[in-house]
């Protein structure tokens, strides 16, 4: 029985299905609440497996789960090309902590939806054995811990193949691991091998850690290593999709292959460009990696010379203005046939931001379009609500990109829906009590603010006017969660201010800061809160997928009009804050947005909460309007139609 259930433990497309969850709860209820199915599979005693094998009922339900048909949406879009999808991080499950936040979870949802739809897409990333970090908050300060990943308890398997990637005058050996999702795969590259030096073995230890020297080596391993892995495994790469600039060295690997085949250098880069597409995710300048020429030469120079790629040509492809550094986003833009941002507003911002790559074009003609992000509906809609949707809108799983599939939600019985929402709210209150030891009143709204503590997200904005915040908090509870990058001292200071305020007499019992925000806690918060708060400095939020998760769970999104929200807010399905105000002076913008947030709670959000029948109608409108437009099945279909199968980019960015 144990071997029979291995696919249900290690296939991450199956572990979140209700029938599969129920099976694991029967195998071991205690472990099912605490560890991933892959860990349960390896840990449960042989005697328990023998006992389960003697249960005809359990065996029948296990066989039923194993023989479940493919997702109803499979085959809904034809994609005759094979895609290699490269990303520095993938958020697929808390048991595989190789993600830091929204970028990784977006990559995971992209991979999941491609698998559900039957798109021939393979993910490529790095196996971060120490993960990003596990967050502890001690005396109001963030403490970073790095527990080692036990691969025997994780849903990954060794492929039994190694590849080599050049680094400086030598090379690094990379073992290949795989994660399964339906018929799709995620290939992870691992430098922790005896054949490598002690320093090399640490290169795939920690995500987004280390200095520029470490980062460029990691990005070489990702870009060149992914292409080497694809060739070693016989995986077709008709399209190479770069998810952020970290992956851009793949362009050089593709060009080197064509040079080896005898193509002239212009043709080699032209073929690489014709194969590659690129998604940029941040309008914040600090989010784009830049490497000095001497460092590029040190790490890549010997290989570039060997394959016949001039360093000057590479540096020119990554030129940004008058800088002599290699900008990875500029390299990706010049080296791709198509590029996109991740919301309509972000597309517009990106065209302005990267106009220098196309200085002869008008800003509006800069060839960066947009495909707005979405979230995986089957993963992020919580089980009680998903069951309700199955009854009232039975086509939502098969055709989640169609508005008609979600429209029955608008006319559904409000009392049944309200009861589901109360169940989700109660789940969150229980978890808050378990973590904090304090009970949360059921008759006040719980406001969630959970995301990276990056300075532009302004995690402490609501609390920065102490007197007015205290008055509002007599009528509501605010729950914070999120990590600050270990080198982001300003972000850590914001987190510390929230932690200190949560422990003051004015805010105690009304403001909570929860440690170690991950996918599990994210699912509880984005379904169990009543309001999802977002107040970045517009226009610095590229998309913001946590708000999409909340919206399709009936949690009302209250946000500055940034990222995806200007495309979604219609006045009935949440709350728009600030009217799209922008200003170059952060102090002026922060003051205006603080006033807008406080005013919105005082005059819009809290009065709306007191009309519970009207609130329920807003929640239903949130699901009906956001469900079809902001799910990752729709997103992947858009990528297939508008990116993977299109070749209309003007070759205006060639650098000679």
KEVOMAR-53453 format. One record per residue (C-alpha): residue in one letter; x negated, y, z negated. Coordinates in steps of 0.5 Angstrom, whole numbers, plus 500, padded with zeros to 3 digits. Layout:
! residues N
aXYZ ...
//
This chain:
! residues 656
x500500500 x494505498 x491504505 x498505509 x499512505 x493515507 x496519513 x501522508 x495524503 x490526509 x495529514 x496537512 x502537517 x505532512 x503533505 x508539504 x514535507 x520534502 x520527503 x513526502 x513530496 x518526493 x514520495 x508522491 x512524485 x514517484 x507515485 x504519479 x509525477 x503527472 x498528478 x503530483 x504537479 x496538478 x492535484 x493534492 x495528495 x488526497 x486526490 x492522488 x490517493 x483516491 x485516484 x491512482 x489506479 x490499483 x495496479 x500502480 x499501488 x500494487 x507495483 x509500488 x508495494 x513490490 x518496490 x523495496 x526501495 x519505495 x516501501 x522503505 x522510504 x514510505 x515507512 x521512513 x516517512 x511514516 x515513522 x518520522 x519523529 x515529531 x517536529 x523538533 x520544536 x514540540 x514541547 x518547547 x512551550 x507548556 x500549555 x496546560 x489548557 x485546551 x484551546 x478552541 x480556536 x474559532 x475562525 x470563519 x476561514 x482557514 x487557509 x491550510 x492548502 x489550495 x485543495 x481545501 x479552498 x475555504 x479561505 x479568502 x485571503 x490573509 x485572515 x484565513 x491563511 x493566518 x488562521 x491556518 x498558520 x496558527 x493551527 x499549524 x504552529 x500549535 x500542532 x507543531 x508545538 x504540541 x499545543 x492542545 x488547540 x482545536 x480549530 x472550528 x470553522 x465552516 x465547510 x464552504 x463547499 x463552493 x469556497 x470563496 x470563489 x475562483 x477568479 x477569472 x479575468 x475576462 x476582457 x479586463 x473584468 x473579474 x468573473 x466569479 x466562478 x464557484 x466550483 x463545487 x468541492 x469534491 x470531498 x472525496 x478528493 x479533499 x484532505 x477531510 x474526513 x467525516 x466525523 x460521523 x456526528 x451531527 x449537531 x443542531 x443549532 x437554533 x435559527 x429562528 x423558530 x427552528 x434549527 x439547522 x442540522 x450540521 x454534519 x462534522 x468533518 x475533520 x482535517 x488532521 x494536522 x499531526 x495530533 x491537532 x484537528 x480542525 x472541525 x468543520 x461544520 x456543514 x449544513 x448541506 x444535509 x437532507 x434534514 x435541512 x431545507 x433547501 x435554503 x438552509 x443547505 x446553502 x448556508 x455553508 x456554500 x459560499 x464564504 x462571505 x456571500 x449573501 x446579505 x446580512 x440575513 x445570510 x451572514 x448572521 x445565520 x452563518 x455566524 x450563529 x452556526 x459558527 x459561534 x453556537 x455550532 x462550534 x460550542 x455544540 x460540536 x466541542 x461538547 x458532542 x466530541 x468531548 x473536546 x475541552 x474548551 x478551557 x479557552 x475559546 x479564542 x475568537 x479570530 x475576528 x468578530 x464573526 x465568531 x462572537 x456568538 x460563541 x459567547 x452567548 x453559547 x457559553 x453564557 x447559556 x450553558 x452556565 x444559565 x442552564 x447550570 x443554574 x448560575 x445567575 x445571569 x451576571 x455570573 x453566567 x456572562 x462573567 x464565566 x463566559 x468572559 x473569563 x473563558 x473567551 x479571548 x479575542 x483577536 x481583531 x484584525 x481590521 x481597522 x477598516 x470600519 x467596513 x470590516 x466589522 x459586521 x453589524 x446587525 x439590526 x435589532 x429586528 x434581524 x437579531 x431577534 x428574528 x434569528 x436568535 x430571539 x426564540 x432561542 x434567547 x427566550 x428559551 x435559554 x433565558 x438570555 x434577554 x435580547 x436587551 x442584554 x445581548 x444588544 x447592549 x453587549 x454589542 x452596542 x457601538 x456608540 x449611539 x447605534 x441600535 x445595531 x449589534 x456590532 x459583532 x466586534 x463590540 x460584542 x466580542 x470585546 x465586551 x464578552 x472577552 x477577558 x482579553 x483582546 x489584541 x490587535 x495583530 x501588530 x504594534 x501599530 x494596529 x494595537 x494602537 x489604532 x484599535 x485602542 x482609539 x477605534 x474602540 x475607545 x467607546 x467600549 x471603555 x469611555 x471612562 x478610560 x484614557 x485611550 x492608552 x488604557 x483601553 x485593554 x487591547 x494589546 x497586540 x500580538 x504581531 x502576526 x507571523 x507566518 x509558518 x516557517 x516550514 x510551510 x512558507 x520558506 x520554499 x524548499 x530550496 x531555501 x529551506 x534546505 x540551504 x537554511 x538547514 x545547512 x547554514 x542555520 x541548523 x537550529 x532554525 x526549525 x527547532 x527554535 x525559529 x523564535 x530565537 x534570533 x540566535 x537560530 x537565524 x544569525 x548564521 x544567515 x548573516 x555570515 x553565510 x556565503 x553570499 x554566492 x551559495 x545563497 x545567491 x544561487 x538559491 x535565489 x536565482 x533558482 x527561486 x526566481 x527562475 x521558478 x517564478 x519566471 x517559468 x510559471 x509566468 x511564461 x506558462 x500562464 x502568459 x505565454 x511571455 x518570457 x520575462 x527577462 x532575468 x536581468 x531586471 x527585478 x520582478 x516586483 x510583486 x503586488 x499580490 x493581495 x486582496 x484588491 x480592497 x480599495 x485601501 x490597498 x490601492 x492596487 x493601481 x497606485 x504605482 x501605475 x496611476 x502616474 x502613467 x508617464 x513616470 x510608471 x512607464 x519610465 x520605471 x517599467 x523600462 x527597468 x523592471 x517587471 x511588476 x506582477 x499583480 x495578483 x489578487 x481578488 x476583489 x470581493 x464580489 x460586492 x466590492 x465594486 x470599487 x475594488 x473590482 x474597478 x481597481 x483590478 x480592471 x484598471 x490594472 x488589467 x487594462 x493597463 x497591462 x494590455 x496597453 x502598448 x506602454 x506596459 x505590455 x510585457 x512589463 x505588467 x502582468 x495580472 x495573474 x488570475 x486566481 x491568487 x491562492 x496559496 x500555491 x501562487 x502566493 x508561495 x511562488 x510569488 x513570495 x519566494 x520568486 x519575486 x525580487 x521586491 x514585494 x510591494 x505594499 x502601499 x496601503 x493607506 x496608513 x494606518 x488601515 x493595514 x492591520 x498586519 x500584512 x502577512 x504576505 x510581506 x512576512 x512570507 x516574502 x521577507 x523570510 x524568503 x529573502 x525577497 x526585499 x519588502 x518595500 x512598503 x508604506 x510604514 x504600516 x502594519 x508589521 x513593517 x514599522 x516593527 x521590522 x524595517 x531597520 x534600513 x538594511 x533589510 x528592505 x525599504 x521603508 x516608504 x513614506 x515616513 x509614516 x505619513 x497619515 x492624512 x484624513 x483626506 x484620501 x486624495 x491628499 x494621502 x494618495 x498623492 x503623497 x504616497 x504615489 x510620489 x513616495 x513610491 x515612485 x521616488 x523610492 x523606486 x527611482 x532613488 x532607492 x530600490 x532600482 x539603484 x540598490 x538592485 x544594480 x549593486 x547585486 x552584491 x549589496 x542586494 x544579496 x546582503 x540586504 x536579502 x540575507 x539581512 x531580511 x531573513 x536574519 x532579522 x524577519 x525570520 x525570528 x520575529 x515574524 x514566524 x507563527 x511559532 x513565535 x506568535 x503562538 x508562543 x506569545 x498567545 x500561550 x504566554 x500572554 x493570552 x491563553 x494563560 x493570563 x487572566 x488580568 x483583564 x479588569 x471586569 x470594567 x465592560 x460588564 x453591561 x447590565 
//
